[in-house]
Amino acid sequence: MSQTPPQPTGRNRPGAVSAAVWIQILLALFLVAQAVVGFLYGADAQDAAEAELEAQGFSTSDLPDGFTFEGGGVNAIVMIAFAVLLVVFALLNAAGNRVGRILTWIVQPLVLICSGVLAFGIIAGAASLDAGLEASGTEGIDAQALMDAAYGAYPSWTPVVDYGVVALGVLGSLLVIILLALPAANAYFRKEEPEKFIPGAPAA
């Protein structure tokens, strides 16, 4: 009589891991949405900002170095690449792959930090631009009017995407880190030790 192969224990995916996986996938979707919005409307936002600057008697050369309202180009590519990476980590975590969990613990805190910086930029808004203008020695630009003109070129639902990225990036990342460290998750990611076959032992 052939011996029944040992069945793995603790491999049913716990809710904590499933929740972490869905948070990562949801964040990836929001990142793609943000990248697409920036790609489609970023040039219009930049044109609107430049028109407002011209109306105020300034040009883009008066803005702080590297400052732009255009969200497409390299930024969009980076966000999409990062979204793909998050989906890969999510799939590895869903499968109970320990490397995926370790990589998540390395990358997710970076996502949290970057999302915090993005949140500061959204909340600070014109005040942040004012500080940059003051530091660069430019005075007289109405930063609030400039921000309003640029963001007026984006769809009205764009803030939902922006705040969604921030919320999932900050709170979601923190939840993912905690959820993957819970005892149930530890049991799921634990490497199963193969049961030793003892010749002559009765079948289970």
Residue pairs with C-beta under 8 A, 6 or more apart in sequence:
1 203
2 203
3 197
3 201
3 203
3 204
4 203
4 204
6 194
6 195
6 204
8 192
9 192
10 187
10 188
10 190
10 192
11 96
11 188
11 192
12 188
13 94
13 96
13 188
14 182
14 184
14 185
14 187
14 188
15 184
16 179
16 180
16 182
16 184
16 185
17 93
17 94
17 96
17 179
17 180
17 184
17 185
17 188
18 94
19 175
19 179
20 90
20 93
20 104
20 175
20 176
20 179
20 180
20 185
21 90
21 91
21 93
21 94
22 90
23 168
23 172
23 175
23 176
23 179
24 86
24 87
24 89
24 90
24 93
24 104
24 172
24 176
25 86
25 87
25 90
26 168
26 172
27 83
27 86
27 111
27 165
27 168
27 169
27 172
27 173
28 82
28 83
28 84
28 86
28 87
28 90
29 83
30 161
30 164
30 165
30 168
31 79
31 80
31 82
31 83
31 86
31 165
32 79
32 80
32 83
33 161
33 164
34 71
34 79
34 161
34 162
34 165
35 71
35 75
35 76
35 77
35 79
35 80
35 83
36 76
37 71
37 154
37 155
37 158
37 161
38 70
38 71
38 72
38 75
38 76
38 79
39 71
39 72
39 73
39 76
40 72
41 71
41 153
41 154
41 155
41 158
42 69
42 70
42 71
42 72
42 73
42 76
43 70
43 72
44 153
44 154
45 69
45 70
45 71
45 150
45 151
45 153
45 154
46 68
46 69
46 70
46 150
47 153
48 69
48 149
48 150
48 152
48 153
49 60
49 69
49 146
49 149
49 150
50 59
50 60
51 149
52 145
52 146
52 149
52 150
53 59
53 60
53 62
53 63
53 141
53 146
56 140
56 141
56 142
56 145
56 146
57 140
58 138
58 140
58 141
62 133
62 138
62 141
63 132
63 133
63 136
63 138
64 132
64 133
64 135
64 136
64 138
65 136
67 129
67 132
69 150
85 107
86 107
86 111
88 100
89 100
89 103
89 104
89 107
91 100
92 99
92 100
92 101
92 103
93 100
93 101
93 104
93 180
96 188
96 189
97 189
98 189
98 191
101 180
101 185
101 189
104 176
104 177
104 180
105 177
105 180
108 173
108 176
108 177
109 173
109 177
111 169
111 173
112 169
112 170
112 173
112 174
114 169
115 165
115 166
115 168
115 169
115 170
115 173
116 169
116 170
118 162
118 165
118 166
118 169
119 166
119 170
120 128
121 128
122 162
122 163
122 166
125 144
125 147
126 143
126 144
126 146
126 147
127 143
129 143
129 146
129 147
130 143
133 139
133 141
133 143
151 158
179 185
180 189
